[in-house]
Amino acid sequence: MKFYNTLTRQVEEFIPRQEGKVKMYTCGPTVYNFAHIGNLRTYLMEDVLEKTLRYLGYDVTRVMNITDIGHLSDDADSGEDKMLLGAKREHKTVRELAAFYTDAFFADCEKLNIKRPDVVQPATGCVDEFIRVIEALMDKGYAYKAGGNVYFDTSKVAQYHKFFNFKEEDLEVGVREGVDEDENKRNKNDFVLWFTKSKFEDQALKWDSPWGVGYPGWHIECSCIAMKYLGEYVDIHCGGIDNVFPHHTNEIAQSEAYLGHEWCRYWFHVLHLNTAGGKMSKSSGGFLTLQKLEEEGHSPMEYRFFCLLSHYRNSLVYSEDTFANAANAYRKLKSRAVALGSEGEAGGEAYERYKAQFREALENDLNTSLAVTCVYDVLKDKELAPAAKRALIAEFDKVLSLDLLKEEEAPKAGAPDAAYIEERIAARAAAKKAKNYAEADRIRSELAEQGVTLIDTPAGTTYKL
């Protein structure tokens, strides 16, 4: 198995510390709002990595944190506390907000066939571990108290910037618009391990500590949760590309300072899903959720398929046209797979060749697009028995998880016939052309009540029951 290691900036063979066993850590969500489809792309590709490793025979233990403590924009105590803002927005307590959006996140994951990690740990459940590790860092001379807060001293680390050769001037906190420099820091790259003094005087979640009542910084939680469940070594650490700096950089610094040895050998990062306007983000307010896609008549599997057609190290650009094309291709692919008969037997030279082809695609830096191509190659092979095709697709779907052989539910009794639906679609199109959008919406709602979901595509409107 080979994949791109962000730490070494090259595709390299994966060799776990313990033969046959993989310790894998995934940075989880900050649960203050729904995950957008850009967030979900990262978790989806991490899911493919985990399932690939299991498919190849590895025993995988995967741990994920849940950030349910206030998450600032940076360690200068600037920006906004996302959890607190979310709680005020929705008139909930911070804990109620966290519970609601944690459930919503895993509901989205379930719809996308993203396997739940073996361990899911909210940060609020590990405060004692955070305090213990911070105390050790202070005892070892890697941390200091200033202005009421506890900071990690990056000058004590031999090599702080392990991922990339950053220029010092590019990391100057004060040069970024809207970000104030934290004058308590000894060095501009130092980061907060524990807050007791914050501009958020009404911070909802606080705990007693040796340094006063306060709450942990963002970076310390992942290091401590990973060490609690995976021990002193992690084989693979995953996250979105925007986690590389400062989050993962700081994780390495504090973890290796505490442990006294190398912590994680392989770092797996997924690039952003972008729109025409750039990176999709919650702060922009216009983010697209899985629920929104469903309301537009698309299935979660169509989005999973859309993601698998692109390599995880390439930015994926979302547009209505590109997604509609992928969704249409998925529906056709699934229809062909479901229609397969059971004649013949699985096995033989061609059967084994396709299995090897699929495995090779995954082993080659998780080439999911080529893995999907294997499905098409199997379906169009006229010499392959239907039973063999069905068995191969079932085998491939252990990793792809596209539900390719899953029968759709039969239309509900009393559903309108095709002629009526097409007539209503034409009436809706006429209403939209006349700019009578209220009537167009009424027709969509009318059909929805009858179990008909309209799907608007660049080629026109289709539907599903």
Secondary structure, 3 states (H helix, E strand, C coil): CEEEECCCCEEEECCCCECCEEEEEECCCECCCCCEHHHHHHHHHHHHHHHHHHHCCCEEEEEEEEECCCCCCCCCCCCCCHHHHHHHHHCCCHHHHHHHHHHHHHHHHHHCCCCCCCEEEEHHHCHHHHHHHHHHHHHCCCEEEECCEEEECHHHCCCCCCCCCCCHHHHCHHHCCCCCCCCCCCCCCCEEEEECCCCCCCCCCCECCCCCCEEECHHHHHHHHHHHHHCCCEEEEEEEHHHHHHHHHHHHHHHHHHHCCCCEEEEEEECCEEECCEECCHHHCCCCEHHHHHHCCCCHHHHHHHHHCCCCCCCEECCHHHHHHHHHHHHHHHHHHHCCCCCCCCCCHHHHHHHHHHHHHHHECCCHHHHHHHHHHHHHCCCCCHHHHHHHHHHHHHHHCCCCCCCCCCCCCCCCCHHHHHHHHHHHHHHHHCCCHHHHHHHHHHHHHCCCEEEEECCEEEEEC
